[in-house]
Amino acid sequence: TRRALVDGLDRAHATRGRFQLIEVMLPRGQTSDTLSRFVAGFKAAREKPALSDPATM
């Protein structure tokens, strides 16, 4: 729920100096604009050959 998300974010913000992971479940096939941009960037980075890849030298 939105309330659970707000509570989780509040707890994470209040706990300084520790890594916090908050899992959010979205309905299948639905993503936020931010997540869509992240996925597109991640896919583009995976398709780009690494500079140290011997196959590209």
C-alpha distances in whole Angstrom, upper triangle without the diagonal:
4,5,5,6,9,10,11,12,14,15,17,18,20,21,24,26,24,22,19,17,13,12,9,10,11,13,16,19,16,16,16,19,19,19,21,24,23,24,27,28,28,29,32,33,33,36,38,40,41,44,45,45,48,48,47,50
4,5,5,6,9,10,11,12,14,15,16,18,20,23,25,23,22,18,16,13,13,10,11,12,14,18,19,16,16,15,18,17,17,20,22,22,23,26,27,27,29,31,32,33,35,37,40,40,43,44,44,48,48,47,50
4,5,5,6,9,10,10,12,14,15,16,18,21,24,22,21,18,17,13,14,12,14,15,17,21,23,20,19,18,21,21,21,24,25,25,26,29,30,30,32,34,35,35,38,40,43,42,45,46,46,50,50,49,52
4,5,5,6,9,10,11,12,14,15,17,20,22,20,19,15,14,10,11,10,12,14,17,20,22,20,19,18,21,20,20,23,25,24,25,28,29,28,30,33,33,34,36,38,41,40,43,44,44,48,48,47,50
4,5,5,6,9,10,10,12,14,15,18,20,18,17,13,12,8,9,8,11,12,15,19,20,18,16,15,18,17,16,20,21,20,22,25,25,25,27,30,30,30,33,35,37,37,40,41,41,45,45,44,47
4,5,5,6,9,10,10,12,14,17,20,18,17,14,14,11,12,11,14,16,19,22,23,20,19,17,19,18,18,22,23,22,24,27,27,27,30,32,32,33,36,37,40,39,41,43,43,47,47,46,49
4,6,5,6,9,10,11,12,15,18,17,16,13,13,11,13,13,15,18,21,24,26,23,22,20,23,21,21,25,26,24,26,29,30,29,32,34,34,34,38,39,41,40,43,44,45,48,49,48,51
4,5,5,6,9,10,11,14,16,14,13,9,9,7,9,10,14,16,19,22,24,22,20,19,21,19,19,23,24,22,24,27,27,26,29,31,31,31,34,36,38,37,40,40,41,45,45,45,47
4,5,5,6,9,10,12,15,13,12,9,10,8,11,11,15,17,20,23,24,22,19,18,20,17,18,21,22,20,22,25,25,25,28,30,29,30,33,34,37,36,38,39,40,44,44,43,46
4,5,5,6,9,11,14,14,14,11,13,11,14,15,18,20,24,27,28,25,23,21,23,21,21,25,25,24,26,29,28,28,31,33,32,34,37,38,40,39,41,42,43,47,47,47,49
4,5,5,6,10,12,11,12,9,11,10,14,15,19,21,25,27,29,26,24,23,25,23,23,26,27,25,27,30,29,29,32,34,33,34,37,38,40,39,41,41,42,46,47,46,49
4,5,5,8,10,8,8,6,8,8,12,14,18,20,24,26,28,25,23,21,23,20,20,24,24,22,24,27,26,25,29,31,29,30,34,35,36,35,37,38,39,43,43,43,45
4,6,7,10,10,10,9,11,11,15,16,20,22,26,28,29,27,24,22,23,20,21,25,25,23,25,28,27,26,30,31,30,32,35,35,37,36,38,39,40,44,45,44,46
4,6,10,10,12,11,14,14,18,19,23,25,29,31,33,30,27,26,27,24,25,28,28,26,29,32,31,30,33,35,34,35,38,39,41,39,41,41,43,46,48,47,49
4,7,7,9,8,12,13,17,19,23,25,29,31,33,30,28,26,28,25,25,29,28,26,28,31,30,29,32,34,32,34,37,37,39,37,39,39,41,44,46,45,47
4,6,8,9,13,15,19,21,25,27,31,33,34,32,29,27,28,25,25,29,28,26,28,31,29,28,32,33,31,33,36,36,38,35,37,37,39,43,44,43,45
4,7,9,13,16,19,22,26,28,32,33,35,33,30,28,29,25,25,29,28,25,28,30,28,27,31,32,30,31,35,34,35,33,34,35,36,40,41,41,42
4,6,10,13,16,19,23,25,29,31,32,30,27,26,28,24,24,27,27,24,26,29,27,25,29,31,28,29,33,33,34,32,34,34,35,39,40,40,41
4,7,10,13,16,20,22,26,27,28,27,24,23,25,21,20,24,23,20,22,25,24,22,25,27,25,26,29,30,31,29,31,31,32,36,37,37,39
4,7,10,13,16,19,23,24,26,24,22,21,22,19,18,22,22,19,21,24,23,22,25,27,25,26,29,30,32,30,32,33,34,37,38,38,40
4,6,10,13,16,19,21,22,21,18,18,20,17,16,19,20,17,18,22,21,19,22,25,23,24,27,28,30,29,31,32,32,36,36,36,39
4,6,10,13,16,18,20,18,16,16,18,16,14,18,19,17,18,21,21,20,23,25,24,25,28,29,31,31,33,34,34,38,38,38,41
4,7,10,13,15,17,15,14,14,17,15,13,17,18,16,16,20,21,19,21,24,24,24,27,29,31,30,33,34,34,37,37,37,40
4,6,10,12,14,12,11,11,15,13,11,15,17,15,16,19,20,19,21,24,24,24,27,29,31,31,34,36,35,39,38,38,41
4,7,9,11,10,10,12,15,15,12,15,18,16,16,19,21,20,21,24,25,24,27,29,32,32,35,37,36,39,39,39,42
4,6,8,6,7,9,13,13,11,12,16,15,14,17,20,19,20,23,24,24,26,28,31,32,35,37,36,39,38,38,41
4,6,6,8,11,14,15,13,14,18,18,16,19,21,21,21,24,26,25,27,30,33,34,37,39,38,41,40,39,43
4,6,8,12,15,16,13,13,17,17,15,17,20,19,19,22,24,23,25,28,30,32,35,37,35,38,37,37,41
4,7,10,13,14,12,11,15,15,13,15,18,18,17,20,22,22,23,26,29,30,34,35,34,37,35,35,39
4,7,10,12,10,9,13,14,13,14,18,18,18,20,22,22,24,26,29,31,34,36,35,38,37,36,40
4,7,8,6,6,10,11,10,12,15,15,15,18,20,20,22,24,27,28,31,33,33,36,35,34,38
4,5,5,6,9,10,11,12,14,15,16,18,20,21,23,25,28,29,32,34,33,37,36,35,38
4,6,5,6,9,10,11,12,14,15,17,18,20,21,23,26,27,30,32,32,36,35,33,36
4,5,5,6,9,10,11,12,14,15,17,18,20,21,25,25,28,30,30,34,33,32,35
4,5,5,6,9,10,10,12,14,15,16,18,20,23,24,27,29,29,32,31,30,33
4,5,5,6,9,10,11,12,14,15,17,19,22,23,26,28,28,31,30,29,32
4,6,5,6,9,10,11,12,14,15,17,20,21,24,26,26,30,29,27,30
4,5,5,6,9,10,11,12,14,16,19,19,22,24,24,28,27,26,29
4,5,5,6,9,10,11,12,14,18,19,22,24,23,27,26,25,28
4,5,5,6,9,10,11,13,16,18,20,23,22,26,24,23,26
4,5,5,6,9,10,11,14,15,18,20,20,24,23,21,24
4,5,5,6,9,10,13,14,17,19,18,22,21,20,23
4,5,5,6,9,12,14,17,19,18,21,20,19,22
4,5,5,6,10,12,15,17,16,20,18,17,20
4,5,5,8,9,12,14,14,17,17,15,18
4,6,8,9,12,14,13,16,15,14,18
4,6,9,12,14,13,16,14,13,16
4,6,9,12,11,14,12,10,14
4,6,9,7,10,9,7,10
4,5,5,9,9,8,10
4,6,8,10,7,8
4,6,9,8,8
4,5,6,7
4,5,5
4,6
4
